[in-house]
Amino acid sequence: MSKVEKDELSGVDTTGHDWDGIKELDNPMPRWWLWTFYATIIWSIGYWVVYPAWPLVSDYTKGVFGYSSRAELHEELASVEEGRASITTELVNADLADVKNNPQLYQFALSGGRSNYAVNCSQCHGSGAQGAPGFPNLNDDDWLWGGSVDAIYQTIKYGIRSDHDETRTGEMPAFLRDEILEKDQVSDVAEYVLSLSQEGRDPEAVTRGAEVYANECASCHGENARGNPEFGAPNLTDAIWFYGGDKQTIVNTIANGRANVMPAWDDRLDESVIRQISLYVHSLGGGK
């Protein structure tokens, strides 16, 4: 229990607290500190009156100045948009393939595209556009649906397997789940696919798999297995893998299919932003 007593040296009462023989004096606050504290109270009352401060059910108190930092931000953004309206209009009306020939316009597009990519695309494709399993690497110039700037623009604007009317579609069938192939056939064709970019695969399985591939897979991936951008069918000869290049992952892809979705940005971003991102992404891997 705390025991208040008078300190012999200072003559000041203690608070009754004791830490290993060290006692706390109950000295009053300095006058300057108290007056500063009172001043902050007065200041806060004035702030409540002058500036927006109190939240209400569906709004907030406006204050006699009617100031709003949000409104100030909107004004600044509007001013920025007004200042670059002419170059934005020029970008929207330009042929994407020709923008590179206009250094000022191209630099504007790349700068804006870099910022907008970070806000809208990096969550899936990575901050460095390096991708992840199921999300394409945008740096390697290996394109599922075509690498021209117009093809990239179409992918971003309308998406892949999205809910947009103009989206592109193309699915990897589930050959085992839908009973198109037997389990051994799936393993064999996976072995054949791996043999296209790896040495030392099982030669007998590769031979059997090549026959299965010709009958079931060549229509999309091509007889030479180099893919087809019309269907979003990847090149199987370059050792660049969308979901992973180990045999089990490839077996899973063949057995159960793949149908990832790229969202359509047509109704989320304005035309200028979509074009900026398209040109920026095209610049990362060199494009086609």
N, C-alpha and C positions, 0 to 999 in steps of 0.2 A: 504494500500500500504506500502511495506517495506521501511524503511528509514534508510540508513547507516549513522552512526555517530561515533565519536571517544569517546571511553570510558575514563572518566576523571581519573580513578585510574590507569589503566594499559597503557593508551595511545594507545591501539590497536583499530582498526576500528571494529565495530559490523557488523554482517551479515544483520542487519535490522529486524531480527526476534524478537518478543517480546511476552513472555508468562507471563501474570499477573505481569508485571513489571520486569521480569527476561529477560535480554538481552544476546544473544549469541555472543561471541567474534569470530572474524574471524582470529584465530591463524593458522599459516601454520602447515602442518604435520611435525612431527619430522623427522630429516634426516635419522635416522636408519630405520624408517618405509618406507620412500621413496626408500631407497636402497634395502630393503627387497622386496618391490613391483617390482622394476626393475629386481631383481634377479629371481623372479618367472617367469617373462616374458621370460628371457633368458633361464631358465630351461625348460619352456614349449616348446620353439622352439627346444631345444635339444631333448626333449622327442618325438616330432613329427618326428624327423629325425631317432632316434634310435629304437623306438618301434612302433607297429601298432597303428594308431591313426585316420586317416581320412577315413570315409566311402566313398565307391565308388558306382556306380550303381549296380554292382553284386558282389563286393568284397570289399577289404579295403587295404590301404597301409600297406606293410609288415614291413617296418623299416629295417635299416641296420643290426640289430641283428637277424631279422627273428624270434623273440620270439612269442609264442602263448600260452596263458594260457590254451586254449582248448586242444592243442596238448599235453601240459604237463599233463593235466587231463587224456587224453586217454592213455598216457604212464603209469601213475600210476595205472589206472584201468587194463591195460593189465598185469602189473606186479602182481597185486593182483590175477587176473584170472590164471596167470601162476602158482602162488604159491599154489592155491587150485585146480589145474586141476586134480590131482590124486584122491582127495576125491570126487570131482564132478563126475568124471568118475565112481567111485565106486558106488555112489548114483544112477546114471542113469542105471547102469547094475544090481543093486540089486533088489531082490524081495521086494516090498514095505512092505509086511506083516512081513518080517524078519528084517527090518531096526532097529526096537526097540531092537533087540538082540545085536546090535553093538553100545555101548554107545557113542563112539566118532562120528560115522556117524549120529546117531540119534540126537545128540546135534547140530551138524552142520546143519542138515535139519531143526530143530526147530528154530534155530537162523536166518537162511536165510528165512525160511517161515514166521516168524514174520515180518521181514522187508519188504518182498515182498507183504505180505498181506496188510500192511499199505499203500503201494503205489498203489496196483491194486484192492483191494477188499473192503477196508474200506468205500469207497464212497457210497456203497449200503448197506453193512452189518453192518456198524458202526465200529468205532475205537476199541471198545471192543467186536466186533462180536455179539452184542446184537440184531441185526436185526431191522426191522421196518415193518409196514404193507406191505405185498407183498414181503418182503425180509427176508428169514429165519434167526432165531436166531441160531447161530452155537455153542452155549454153552450148550444146553439142552438135547443133545443126542436123539432128536426127528428128524428123517431123512425122507424126502419125497421120496428120490430115493435110500435109503440104506446108512447105516452109516459105512460100512467097509472102510478101507483106499483105497481099490481098487475101490469101488463105488464112493467115493469122488473124487478120481483121474479122473475117467471117466466123472463125472459131470463137473469138472473144465476144463478138456482137450477139451471135445466135446460140452459142454453146454447143455442146455435144451431148446428145441424148437428154437434152433439157426439155422443159415444157413449152419452149418457143415453137411457133408454127414452122419456122424456117430452120430449125436445128438440124444438124446432120446426125444420122444414126448409123450404127453398125456394131453388132455385138459378136463377141466370141462365144460360139455355142457351147453348151455343156454336154460334151460328147459322151461322158460316162453317165452322168445323172439322167440324161434324156435317153439313155440306152441306144445311142448311135454307134458306139464302139464298146468293145469289151475291155476289161481292166488291163489285160496283157497288151492289147493293141495301143492303149493310151501310153503304157510304159515304153513300148517300142517306138512310137512316133516321137515321144519326148527324147528318146535316145538319138533318133535321127536328127531332130532339131538341134540338139547339143553338138552333134558331129559337124554341123555346118560352120561352127566357130571354134570347136575344140578338137584336139587330137586325142587318140587313145580310147575312143568309145567302143562299146561292145559291137564288133562288126556284124554279127548275125542279127542282133536287135536292130542295128542301123539299116540293114537290108530289108528286114520286115517292115520297119517304120517308114522307109522310103516309099514303099507301095501304099501304105495307109495314107501317107501324106499326099501322094499323087491323087488318090481317090477322094479324100475328104478336106484337104487343107489348101491345095494349090489354087482352087477357084478364088480364094481371097488373098492369100499370101503370095501367089504367083508360082509358076513352075520353077523359077529360079530362087524362090523364097525371099525375094527382096522387097516384098510388101506391096501394098496398093493404097495410096492416099485417098482414093475414092471411098474405100470402106473403113479407113482408119486402121488397116491391117499393117502391123509393124514389119520391118525388115528383120528376118531371123538369122541373117548371116554375119551381122556386125558385132555381136557380143555386147550390144547395148540392150539392157533388159528393163522393161517397164515395171514389172512386179518382182523381179529377182531372177537370177540366172542359174540357180542350183536345180537339180533334177526334180526334187520334190515340189518346188514352187511351180515349175513348168508342168508337171503332172497335174497339180491342182488346177492350173489355168485351163488345161485341156479338158480335164474331167468335169469341172464345175462352171466353166465359162467366166467371162469378165464383162462388166457393163458399168464402169465408172461414169459419173456425170460431171461435165464441165458446165457450170451455170451460164445462162445467157445474161449478158450485161446490158442489153439493149434498153431495158426499162429501168436500169439502175444508174447508169452513167450517161452523160450527154455525149453527143457525137464527137465533139472535139477530144474529149478525154479518151474515148475508145480508140480514136486514131493515134493519139499520143502513145498509149500503151502498146498498140500494134507496132508502131515504128520502133519503140524502145525494145520490145521483145525480139523483133526482127534483127536488131543490131547486135543482140547478145551472142547469137550463134552464127552470125554472118548471113543467115537467111538464104533464100534461093531465088 
